[in-house]
Amino acid sequence: MFDPYEMDFDPYGSHSEFPHTITFQKFQEGGSDGAGGYTEPGWNDFATTEALVTPISSREIAQAEQTRNPIDFEVYYPYRTDITPSMRVKYDDVFLSIKTEPMDQGGQHEVMMIECGRGATSDDQK
């Protein structure tokens, strides 16, 4: 008889559809904090989510260079509508700039994809 508790499968393990973790960051302008103080401008964490981060092929790199919009990675993540190209992606210790509008893969409201370039803006600039 089939016993699902005896299976050697971890649905949340490294074999999942989204094996990586990324953090979307949003730039916040400095200014009054509303309590008489001042907030420094800088990048703040917006949302952390599971993802699949894949480097693009050399052929795709050549095509991207022709458009003057260098793309180094494709990032796939669960469907959401609050991500914009003005944000950046933190993946491990690497910052990626978002180069495209998020695209709903297959139109099924399940998986989104963005194209990113390595070397996003630093912490002190937008």
Protein Blocks (a to p, Z undefined) as FASTA:
>chain_A
ZZfklpccdfkbmkbmblcccdddddddeddehlopacdeddddfbdcddddddddfklm
mmmmmnopacfbdcdddddfkbcfkbccdehjaccddfbdcddehhlomaccddddehia
cfkbZZ
